[in-house]
Amino acid sequence: MTDRPGTGRGTRRRQVSTSASPPPKAGSRVRMSAAQRREQLIAIGRQAFAERGFDATSIEEVAARAKVSKPVVYEHFGGKEGLYAVVVDREVRALLDRIAAALTAGHPRELLEQAALALLDYIEEETDGFRVLVRESPLLSASGSFSSVMNDVAHQVEHILGAEFKARGYDPKLAELYSQSLVGMVALSGRWWLEVRKPRKETVAAHLVNLAWNGLSHLEAKPTLLTRRTPR
């Protein structure tokens, strides 16, 4: 007895061809483009530098987190120093752009409020980036440290104070000194607030501006020390 087509033990099963690729196996890695891989390594480096600092972070750790070999990291950045420089440069530009965009008011007190809130917003929303900036590294140049960023911000404030000093009869040459003092006060307060997160950032900004503005409003034209008479 002959088996009918499609029935019986002797039936040959037809192989169904398909052009679709088989689904990736579980746990397989998706291949990234060079640009995507670079962005991934920057993000991983940013987090590692924020958590551990430059010295304690290694290329091995960055590569392990990215699930790539060390040569891949070297190919993109030339080493840990190159990766760190890229991370810091991005944070410097991001912070300066944020503060510059925030300074829109015309009244000096409102400008102080906007600058203080812009820095606190950055600390809250980009905590890893802020931690990278405040972790000073011996590799950072004069143009790539947190101090240099704050110095750039102080120069923006200096222009505001200079005009106010001139209008009020104070020596405009001292505007640089006062701008450095004000920005330093906000920056150090921001580092403290990063750890405690109390009170709310709006309250912190209000008190900082209260101290700065009311102090500036009652400046003595030629202050002297009570405890030590210094020639002026």
trRosetta pair geometry for C-beta under 8 A, 3 or more apart (Angstrom, degrees):
i j d omega theta_ij theta_ji phi_ij phi_ji
3 7 6.2 -157 -175 88 91 74
3 8 3.4 -129 -137 65 120 159
3 9 7.2 -130 -92 45 147 57
3 10 4.5 174 15 50 154 113
3 11 6.4 -129 147 -56 140 73
4 7 4.8 24 70 41 93 114
4 8 6.7 129 40 -9 61 118
5 11 7.4 103 -163 -122 39 95
6 11 6.0 54 -147 -132 11 133
7 11 6.1 163 67 -62 12 132
8 11 5.5 134 68 -33 69 94
24 28 4.5 -127 174 61 109 134
24 30 7.7 -59 -88 -83 175 74
25 28 4.7 97 63 -32 79 118
29 67 6.4 -169 -101 122 134 133
32 36 3.9 -132 -171 94 106 118
32 37 4.4 139 101 -58 128 81
32 40 6.6 -58 -137 -8 173 139
33 36 4.6 93 50 9 77 103
33 37 6.9 -144 90 -6 38 87
34 37 5.8 -56 -147 37 29 111
34 38 6.3 34 154 -23 64 106
34 76 7.8 171 -170 -99 86 101
35 38 5.7 -52 -149 33 31 114
35 39 6.6 28 154 -16 64 105
36 39 5.8 -56 -150 37 32 109
36 40 6.3 35 152 -21 65 106
37 40 5.5 -53 -148 34 33 114
37 41 6.4 31 155 -18 66 105
37 66 7.8 81 -158 -177 80 133
37 68 7.4 77 -154 -68 116 158
37 72 7.0 -94 173 176 136 118
37 76 6.9 -145 115 -73 101 142
38 41 5.9 -57 -150 37 29 109
38 42 6.4 31 152 -20 64 106
38 76 5.1 176 -106 -149 84 133
39 42 5.6 -52 -147 35 33 113
39 43 6.4 33 155 -18 65 105
40 43 5.9 -58 -152 36 30 110
40 44 6.3 24 154 -14 66 109
40 66 5.8 113 132 -131 113 109
41 44 5.7 -55 -143 41 32 109
41 45 6.0 35 156 -20 66 108
41 62 6.5 59 -154 168 86 116
41 66 5.7 -4 -92 -85 73 154
41 68 8.0 -52 -81 36 107 141
41 72 7.8 -163 -77 126 137 98
41 73 6.0 163 -142 -115 138 81
41 76 5.9 123 53 78 159 157
41 77 7.2 -148 129 -22 138 125
41 83 6.7 -95 146 -127 107 121
42 45 5.7 -55 -143 39 28 112
42 46 6.2 35 155 -25 63 105
42 83 7.2 -163 -102 -157 58 85
42 86 6.0 -90 -115 118 108 123
42 87 6.1 170 -160 -83 80 80
42 90 7.3 72 -178 -7 130 157
43 46 5.7 -50 -148 31 29 115
43 47 6.7 25 155 -14 61 105
44 47 5.9 -57 -152 37 32 108
44 48 6.2 28 153 -16 66 110
44 62 5.6 124 118 -150 116 77
44 65 4.8 160 -158 104 129 128
44 66 5.3 -119 -5 -61 168 94
45 48 5.7 -58 -143 40 31 109
45 49 6.0 28 161 -16 68 108
45 57 7.5 101 -149 162 69 147
45 62 5.5 16 -83 -122 78 129
45 83 4.6 -139 -125 162 160 120
45 84 7.0 -135 171 -77 124 51
45 86 7.8 62 85 71 150 104
45 87 5.4 -133 112 -59 111 135
46 49 6.2 -57 -143 39 23 106
46 50 6.3 24 156 -20 60 110
46 87 4.9 177 -86 -140 77 120
46 91 7.9 146 -131 -55 112 114
46 128 5.5 80 145 137 96 124
46 129 6.6 -18 -167 -82 120 68
46 132 6.2 -65 -152 -54 70 148
47 50 5.7 -58 -148 36 29 112
47 51 6.3 20 158 -14 65 111
47 128 5.5 -44 -102 -143 56 146
48 51 5.9 -61 -145 40 29 106
48 52 5.8 -27 176 28 68 113
48 57 4.6 110 142 -128 110 127
48 61 6.0 140 -140 118 143 121
48 62 6.0 -110 9 -84 162 81
48 65 7.0 -156 -61 0 121 157
49 52 6.9 -77 -122 58 20 75
49 53 6.6 22 -164 -149 58 12
49 54 6.0 19 -136 -77 99 58
49 57 5.5 -64 -83 -14 58 161
49 84 6.2 134 -98 -118 145 88
49 87 6.0 135 27 109 152 162
49 131 7.9 157 115 107 73 93
49 132 4.9 52 111 -115 115 101
49 135 7.1 -170 163 66 86 143
50 127 7.5 97 -170 121 142 72
50 128 3.9 -95 -52 -154 169 74
50 129 7.3 -39 -84 -42 127 20
50 131 4.0 84 -151 82 87 123
50 132 5.1 -59 -77 -51 77 81
50 135 7.7 180 -122 -2 38 136
51 128 7.9 -23 -38 -128 74 96
51 131 7.8 61 -53 123 32 149
52 56 4.0 -124 166 94 104 115
52 57 4.9 135 84 -61 122 83
52 61 8.0 -2 31 116 162 167
53 56 5.1 69 63 23 91 102
53 57 6.7 -167 85 -13 41 97
53 135 4.9 -152 -116 -173 84 143
53 137 7.7 159 -175 -85 85 97
54 57 6.1 -73 -149 35 24 107
54 80 7.5 122 -167 152 83 116
54 84 5.6 44 -119 -121 108 149
54 135 6.9 166 -12 128 85 119
54 137 4.4 54 2 -111 153 131
54 139 6.7 -156 -179 20 162 122
55 137 7.8 176 -35 -128 80 95
57 61 6.0 -116 -159 63 65 136
57 62 7.0 59 172 -47 104 99
57 80 6.9 156 105 -150 93 124
58 61 4.7 103 59 2 80 98
58 62 7.2 -145 98 -1 47 84
58 80 7.0 -74 -149 -85 33 139
59 62 5.6 -54 -149 38 37 111
59 63 6.0 36 154 -18 69 108
59 70 5.4 72 134 -141 114 100
59 73 5.3 172 -160 95 99 148
59 74 7.2 33 -157 -57 147 84
59 79 6.9 -76 -73 -154 134 55
59 80 5.3 -115 -58 -62 89 94
60 63 5.9 -59 -147 40 27 110
60 64 6.2 28 155 -22 64 109
60 70 6.3 -29 -91 -85 57 116
61 64 5.7 -54 -145 35 29 111
61 65 6.4 28 157 -17 64 105
62 65 6.0 -57 -151 36 29 108
62 66 6.4 14 156 -6 64 113
62 73 5.7 99 101 -111 120 148
62 80 7.7 164 -2 -108 140 84
62 83 6.9 11 -131 162 170 172
63 66 5.9 -67 -146 47 29 103
63 68 5.4 -102 -155 78 78 73
63 69 6.2 -16 -168 159 132 15
63 70 4.8 -78 -53 -82 163 54
63 72 6.7 128 -125 54 101 101
63 73 5.2 -101 -74 -21 94 128
64 67 7.3 28 -176 -75 32 41
66 72 7.6 -137 105 96 135 133
66 73 7.5 141 39 -71 146 102
68 72 4.1 -62 153 50 130 153
68 73 7.0 143 93 -39 119 81
69 72 5.4 113 63 -7 69 99
70 73 5.8 -55 -160 34 46 110
70 74 6.3 41 148 -16 74 107
71 74 5.3 -56 -144 42 40 113
71 75 6.0 50 154 -31 70 101
72 75 5.6 -49 -150 27 30 116
72 76 6.9 18 156 -11 61 105
73 76 6.2 -64 -154 39 32 103
73 77 6.2 -33 171 34 69 107
73 83 6.9 -24 -174 -60 102 138
74 77 7.1 -89 -130 61 22 68
74 78 6.3 35 -164 -132 63 15
74 79 6.1 26 -119 -68 79 53
76 83 7.7 60 99 -86 102 93
77 80 7.8 68 113 -86 128 11
77 82 3.6 166 169 102 82 114
77 83 4.1 43 169 -60 169 75
77 86 6.6 -103 -121 -2 114 133
78 81 7.5 -50 98 67 98 87
78 82 4.1 100 54 -28 96 153
79 82 5.4 103 55 8 65 101
79 83 7.3 -126 105 -1 37 91
80 83 5.8 -58 -150 38 34 110
80 84 6.1 34 154 -20 69 109
81 84 5.7 -56 -147 37 29 112
81 85 6.3 32 155 -23 64 106
81 139 5.7 -151 -133 -153 98 150
82 85 5.7 -53 -148 32 30 112
82 86 6.7 29 155 -17 63 104
83 86 5.9 -57 -154 34 32 110
83 87 6.5 30 152 -18 66 107
84 87 5.7 -55 -149 36 33 112
84 88 6.2 28 157 -15 68 108
84 137 6.9 -50 167 66 143 175
84 139 6.5 67 98 86 141 145
85 88 6.0 -56 -144 39 29 108
85 89 6.1 30 158 -21 64 110
85 139 7.5 -102 -68 137 89 120
85 144 6.9 -26 -139 -161 75 160
86 89 5.8 -56 -145 36 28 112
86 90 6.5 28 157 -19 62 106
87 90 6.1 -61 -156 34 27 110
87 91 6.6 21 153 -15 64 109
87 132 6.0 -106 139 -170 116 156
88 91 5.8 -60 -150 38 33 109
88 92 6.2 36 154 -23 68 105
88 132 6.4 -148 -91 144 70 115
88 133 6.9 127 -137 -95 81 66
88 140 6.6 -151 -166 -110 168 106
88 144 5.1 70 127 180 132 105
88 145 7.9 -20 -170 -88 134 36
89 92 5.7 -51 -146 32 31 113
89 93 6.5 25 158 -12 63 107
89 144 6.5 -43 -76 -125 70 111
90 93 6.0 -60 -150 40 29 106
90 94 6.1 29 155 -21 66 111
90 129 7.8 -100 105 -128 92 118
91 94 5.6 -54 -142 37 32 112
91 95 6.2 28 161 -16 66 107
91 126 7.5 163 -132 152 93 134
91 129 4.3 172 -119 -167 113 101
91 130 7.7 -178 -164 -66 128 33
91 132 5.8 177 -33 79 165 122
91 133 5.3 -146 130 -59 138 107
92 95 6.3 -61 -150 37 25 105
92 96 6.3 16 159 -11 63 112
92 133 7.2 141 -73 -110 67 116
92 144 6.5 -99 -46 -134 150 59
92 148 7.5 -8 -130 92 129 106
92 149 5.3 -142 -133 -87 82 111
93 96 6.0 -59 -142 42 29 106
93 97 6.0 30 160 -20 66 111
94 97 5.9 -57 -145 38 25 110
94 98 6.3 27 156 -22 62 109
94 122 7.6 141 125 -135 97 117
94 126 6.9 162 127 -122 140 172
94 129 6.6 -44 72 -176 142 158
95 98 5.7 -55 -148 33 30 113
95 99 6.5 22 158 -13 65 106
95 119 7.7 42 -161 -115 104 69
95 122 5.5 70 -117 -151 84 161
95 126 7.9 -138 -75 75 85 147
95 129 7.6 -178 -52 137 102 124
95 133 7.2 29 -26 -73 152 164
95 149 5.7 29 88 -168 138 137
96 99 6.0 -57 -146 39 31 105
96 100 6.1 31 157 -19 66 110
96 149 6.5 -130 -58 -148 95 89
96 152 5.9 -23 -111 111 121 141
96 153 7.3 -141 -113 -67 74 82
97 100 5.8 -56 -142 39 28 111
97 101 6.2 26 159 -17 64 110
98 101 6.1 -60 -149 38 25 108
98 102 6.4 25 153 -24 61 110
98 118 5.4 159 135 -174 93 105
98 121 7.1 -152 173 86 132 114
98 122 5.5 136 91 -73 161 115
99 102 5.6 -56 -148 32 33 113
99 103 6.8 31 157 -24 65 103
99 115 6.0 42 -155 -134 102 73
99 118 4.6 134 -104 121 61 145
99 119 6.7 27 -89 -60 111 76
99 122 7.9 -40 -51 -29 86 138
99 153 5.7 -36 138 -115 167 108
99 156 7.3 154 131 51 116 160
100 103 6.3 -56 -153 26 31 107
100 156 7.2 -142 -97 -105 74 155
101 104 7.7 -5 164 -48 46 104
101 118 7.8 152 67 -125 76 133
102 114 4.5 172 149 168 98 100
102 115 6.6 150 98 -84 124 39
102 117 7.0 -170 -166 80 143 92
102 118 3.8 -134 -1 -74 165 130
103 111 5.6 39 -143 -145 90 92
103 114 5.6 148 -94 104 48 133
103 115 6.4 26 -80 -68 99 86
103 118 7.9 -53 -42 -23 72 152
103 156 6.7 -148 -34 162 168 132
104 114 6.8 -173 27 -136 71 164
105 110 3.4 -99 140 113 165 125
105 111 5.3 -144 68 -62 102 64
105 113 7.8 31 15 55 154 102
105 114 5.9 175 6 -24 112 137
106 110 7.3 34 52 57 43 130
106 111 8.0 -89 116 -48 5 105
107 110 4.4 79 69 10 96 108
107 111 6.9 -163 91 -12 48 85
108 111 5.4 -54 -148 33 35 115
108 112 6.6 37 154 -20 66 100
108 160 5.5 138 -125 173 93 112
108 161 7.7 105 -147 -83 131 51
108 164 5.5 34 -79 -70 161 137
109 112 5.7 -50 -154 32 36 112
109 113 6.6 37 148 -19 65 103
109 209 6.7 92 -168 -179 81 118
109 213 5.0 48 -119 -119 100 140
110 113 5.4 -50 -150 35 37 115
110 114 6.3 38 152 -21 67 104
111 114 5.7 -52 -145 36 32 111
111 115 6.4 32 155 -19 65 105
111 157 7.9 155 134 -118 115 73
111 160 5.6 -160 106 -124 155 154
112 115 5.9 -55 -147 36 30 109
112 116 6.3 28 156 -17 65 108
112 157 7.8 68 -99 -130 74 112
112 182 7.3 -82 -131 -180 110 137
112 209 5.0 133 118 -123 114 98
112 212 5.9 -163 -167 96 146 138
112 213 6.2 -179 61 -65 159 101
113 116 5.9 -59 -148 38 28 109
113 117 6.1 21 159 -12 66 111
113 205 6.2 82 -151 157 69 114
113 206 7.7 22 -123 -93 103 52
113 209 5.1 5 -81 -83 73 157
114 117 6.0 -58 -142 42 28 106
114 118 6.1 34 157 -26 64 107
115 118 5.7 -52 -145 31 28 113
115 119 6.7 24 158 -15 62 104
115 153 7.0 128 -160 -174 118 113
115 156 7.8 170 -106 98 129 121
115 157 6.6 41 -106 -80 172 108
115 183 7.8 -74 154 -104 134 84
115 186 7.1 -7 123 -166 98 178
116 119 6.2 -60 -156 36 29 106
116 120 6.4 20 153 -11 66 111
116 186 5.2 -130 -113 -130 81 130
116 204 7.8 -160 164 115 115 83
116 205 4.2 141 120 -139 120 91
116 208 5.1 165 -134 84 145 135
116 209 5.9 -123 3 -53 154 96
117 120 5.6 -58 -142 44 35 108
117 121 5.9 42 156 -26 68 105
117 201 7.1 103 -132 141 70 108
117 202 7.3 21 -110 -105 109 62
117 205 4.8 25 -70 -115 75 160
118 121 5.7 -50 -145 33 28 114
118 122 6.6 30 154 -19 61 104
119 122 5.7 -53 -152 34 32 112
119 123 6.5 34 150 -20 65 104
119 153 7.8 46 -74 -138 119 163
119 186 5.8 102 55 146 156 117
119 187 6.9 -100 -170 -91 151 61
119 190 5.4 -89 139 -80 113 152
120 123 5.5 -49 -146 35 36 114
120 124 6.3 32 155 -16 66 107
120 190 6.0 -143 -89 -114 66 102
120 193 6.9 -21 -127 94 100 153
120 201 4.2 151 155 -162 134 118
120 204 6.3 150 -109 82 147 126
120 205 5.8 -109 4 -62 149 106
121 124 5.9 -60 -148 40 29 107
121 125 5.9 2 165 2 68 117
121 201 7.3 129 -66 147 52 157
122 125 6.4 -67 -131 50 24 93
122 126 5.3 -34 -171 40 67 112
122 129 7.4 -83 175 87 94 120
122 130 6.3 130 131 -71 91 113
123 126 7.4 -55 -94 61 10 70
123 127 6.6 46 174 -100 51 64
123 130 4.9 65 -117 -84 63 168
123 190 5.0 -164 -56 -175 152 108
123 193 6.9 79 120 87 155 107
123 194 5.4 -112 -177 -84 120 99
123 201 7.9 169 67 -115 111 129
124 127 7.0 -14 -161 -62 16 91
124 201 6.1 -69 -46 -56 138 151
126 129 3.9 -20 158 36 109 123
126 130 6.0 121 102 -25 81 89
127 130 5.7 -57 -148 37 32 110
127 131 6.3 32 155 -19 66 106
127 194 6.9 139 -137 -149 94 107
128 131 5.7 -56 -149 36 31 111
128 132 6.5 35 152 -22 64 103
129 132 5.7 -51 -152 31 33 113
129 133 6.6 29 153 -17 65 105
130 133 5.7 -56 -150 36 34 110
130 134 6.3 18 159 -9 69 109
130 190 7.7 -114 -161 144 139 118
130 194 6.7 -157 114 -104 139 143
131 134 6.2 -61 -139 43 30 100
131 135 6.2 29 160 -21 65 109
131 194 7.7 161 -73 174 83 150
132 135 6.1 -62 -150 35 26 107
133 145 7.6 118 -167 -178 71 42
133 146 4.2 109 155 -84 89 97
133 149 6.5 -20 -163 10 133 151
134 146 5.0 54 -91 -66 48 164
134 191 5.9 142 -136 -106 157 115
136 140 6.6 -105 -159 30 65 138
136 145 5.9 30 -124 -150 86 118
136 146 6.7 -95 -75 23 81 105
136 147 7.6 30 -100 -14 118 106
137 140 4.9 109 65 -19 85 98
137 145 7.8 -158 39 -106 69 96
140 144 4.6 -142 -158 94 87 94
140 145 4.3 107 137 -72 143 91
141 144 4.9 66 48 19 78 105
141 145 7.6 -152 75 -24 37 91
142 145 7.2 -55 -147 13 24 110
142 148 6.0 126 159 -84 53 129
143 148 5.4 165 -137 -176 26 160
144 148 6.5 29 11 44 14 146
145 148 4.9 101 54 4 73 99
145 149 7.2 -130 101 -4 43 85
146 149 5.5 -51 -151 33 38 114
146 150 6.4 33 153 -14 68 105
146 187 7.6 140 161 -169 109 133
147 150 5.9 -57 -149 40 30 107
147 151 6.2 36 150 -25 64 107
148 151 5.3 -50 -147 33 34 118
148 152 6.6 39 152 -21 64 99
149 152 5.8 -53 -157 31 33 111
149 153 6.7 31 148 -15 65 104
150 153 5.4 -50 -148 37 38 113
150 154 6.2 45 150 -25 67 103
150 183 5.3 150 -175 144 92 120
150 184 6.8 86 164 -83 140 59
150 187 5.1 -16 -109 -67 136 156
151 154 5.5 -49 -147 32 33 116
151 155 6.8 39 151 -24 62 98
151 180 7.6 4 -117 -112 66 94
152 155 5.8 -49 -155 26 34 113
152 156 7.2 34 148 -16 61 99
153 156 5.7 -53 -161 31 39 112
153 157 6.6 34 146 -13 69 105
153 183 5.2 149 101 -136 108 137
154 157 5.5 -55 -148 41 38 110
154 158 6.1 52 148 -36 67 100
154 176 7.6 69 147 -157 110 63
154 179 4.5 123 -171 134 80 100
154 180 4.9 41 -154 -88 149 55
154 182 7.6 145 -122 63 85 85
154 183 4.3 -115 -80 14 86 152
154 184 7.8 20 -83 -32 127 76
155 158 5.2 -40 -146 21 34 122
155 159 7.3 40 155 -21 58 93
155 179 7.3 113 -76 130 19 149
156 159 6.3 -50 -165 23 35 108
156 160 7.4 30 143 -12 62 103
157 160 5.5 -56 -159 36 45 113
157 161 6.1 35 150 -14 76 108
157 179 4.1 157 97 -144 104 105
157 182 6.1 -144 160 77 156 128
157 183 5.9 -172 14 -53 149 108
158 161 5.9 -59 -143 43 31 105
158 162 5.9 40 156 -31 67 107
158 175 5.0 108 -160 131 73 103
158 176 5.2 20 -127 -95 129 57
158 179 4.0 -88 -73 -11 70 165
159 162 5.7 -48 -142 28 28 117
159 163 6.9 26 160 -15 59 102
159 175 8.0 103 -65 147 13 143
160 163 6.5 -63 -163 33 28 105
160 164 6.6 19 149 -12 64 112
160 179 7.9 126 52 -101 89 115
161 164 5.5 -61 -148 42 38 111
161 165 5.9 40 155 -24 73 105
161 175 4.1 159 103 -149 104 98
161 178 5.4 -169 -175 87 159 121
161 179 5.4 -152 16 -63 141 95
161 182 7.9 170 -61 5 140 145
161 216 7.8 -112 -125 -137 102 138
162 165 5.8 -51 -144 34 27 111
162 166 6.5 26 157 -17 62 107
162 172 4.7 61 -155 -162 77 103
162 175 3.9 -70 -75 -31 69 176
163 166 5.9 -57 -150 36 29 110
163 167 6.4 26 154 -17 64 109
164 167 5.8 -59 -148 38 31 110
164 168 6.2 11 160 -5 67 115
164 216 7.6 22 130 167 146 127
165 168 6.1 -71 -144 47 26 99
165 170 4.0 -85 -158 76 85 106
165 171 6.7 -41 167 77 128 30
165 172 4.6 152 91 -96 121 60
165 174 6.7 175 -138 63 156 89
165 175 5.3 -132 0 -71 143 100
165 178 7.9 155 -67 26 128 147
166 169 8.0 51 -178 -61 25 20
166 170 7.6 -77 -55 60 25 68
166 172 4.7 9 -62 -68 90 124
168 219 7.8 87 124 55 145 118
169 221 6.5 -37 115 -112 99 123
170 174 6.7 -83 153 53 107 121
170 219 6.4 8 -88 105 142 140
170 221 5.9 -151 -103 -129 73 70
171 174 4.8 76 87 -3 99 107
172 175 5.4 -11 -170 -20 59 117
173 176 7.4 -35 172 13 48 102
174 177 5.1 -45 -167 35 68 118
174 178 6.2 62 139 -18 84 102
175 178 5.8 -60 -148 42 34 107
175 179 6.0 34 156 -23 70 109
176 179 5.8 -56 -143 36 28 110
176 180 6.5 29 158 -18 63 105
177 180 6.1 -59 -154 35 27 109
177 181 6.5 25 151 -18 63 109
178 181 5.5 -55 -149 36 35 114
178 182 6.2 33 156 -19 68 106
178 216 7.4 94 -174 -105 138 105
179 182 5.8 -52 -144 36 32 109
179 183 6.2 24 161 -12 66 109
180 183 6.2 -59 -142 43 27 104
180 184 6.0 28 158 -20 63 113
181 184 5.9 -59 -146 39 24 112
181 185 6.4 29 155 -24 61 106
182 185 5.7 -54 -153 30 29 113
182 186 6.7 22 154 -13 64 105
182 212 5.3 72 -129 -132 105 130
183 186 5.8 -55 -149 39 35 108
183 187 6.1 33 154 -20 68 109
184 187 5.7 -56 -140 38 31 110
184 188 6.1 24 164 -13 67 108
185 188 6.4 -59 -145 40 24 103
185 189 6.2 22 157 -16 61 113
185 208 6.6 155 127 -151 108 102
185 211 7.5 -136 165 98 150 130
185 212 7.0 169 77 -75 148 108
186 189 5.8 -60 -146 41 28 111
186 190 6.2 34 153 -26 64 106
186 208 5.6 83 -100 -176 81 148
187 190 5.6 -53 -151 31 30 115
187 191 6.8 31 152 -19 63 99
188 191 5.7 -46 -151 30 37 111
188 192 6.7 37 150 -15 64 102
189 192 5.6 -54 -153 38 36 112
189 193 6.1 35 151 -20 68 108
189 204 6.6 162 151 -177 119 112
189 208 5.9 -172 67 -91 167 124
190 193 5.5 -54 -141 38 33 111
190 194 6.4 48 154 -34 63 97
191 194 5.7 -42 -153 17 31 119
191 195 7.6 22 154 -11 57 100
192 195 6.4 -67 -168 35 36 104
192 196 6.5 -5 156 9 73 113
193 196 6.2 -74 -136 53 35 89
193 197 6.6 87 173 -86 69 31
193 198 7.9 -160 -142 47 75 31
193 201 7.0 101 166 -104 146 76
193 204 5.5 24 -99 -118 147 162
194 197 7.5 8 -168 -62 17 74
199 203 4.0 -40 107 79 127 143
199 204 6.2 176 68 -49 81 78
200 203 4.7 93 61 6 79 104
200 204 7.1 -144 98 -6 41 86
201 204 5.3 -50 -146 36 38 115
201 205 6.2 39 155 -20 68 103
202 205 5.8 -51 -146 37 31 111
202 206 6.3 34 153 -22 63 106
203 206 5.6 -52 -146 34 32 113
203 207 6.5 26 157 -14 65 106
204 207 6.1 -62 -152 38 28 105
204 208 6.3 27 154 -19 65 109
205 208 5.7 -56 -146 37 31 112
205 209 6.2 25 158 -13 66 108
206 209 6.0 -60 -147 41 27 106
206 210 6.1 35 151 -27 63 108
207 210 5.2 -47 -143 32 33 119
207 211 6.5 33 157 -17 64 102
208 211 6.0 -56 -153 36 29 108
208 212 6.2 19 154 -10 65 112
209 212 5.6 -58 -139 46 33 107
209 213 5.3 22 167 -13 72 115
210 213 6.4 -53 -125 42 18 100
210 214 5.9 3 176 -2 58 117
211 214 6.8 -62 -133 45 15 97
211 215 6.0 15 163 -18 56 118
212 215 5.9 -68 -151 39 21 110
212 216 6.2 15 158 -15 63 111
213 216 5.7 -57 -145 39 30 108
213 217 6.1 34 155 -27 65 106
214 217 5.4 -45 -140 30 34 117
214 218 6.7 5 166 5 62 108
215 218 6.7 -82 -154 49 26 87
215 219 7.3 59 149 -70 63 77
216 219 5.9 -11 -155 -38 40 111
219 223 7.6 -86 -173 -43 75 114
220 223 4.3 113 72 -75 121 78
222 232 6.9 31 -168 -144 108 172
224 229 6.9 7 179 -126 118 66
224 230 7.4 -177 -151 43 78 77
224 232 7.5 -87 -97 -50 90 123
225 228 4.7 -10 110 60 141 70
225 229 6.7 -154 69 -82 92 28
225 230 5.9 59 18 2 122 102
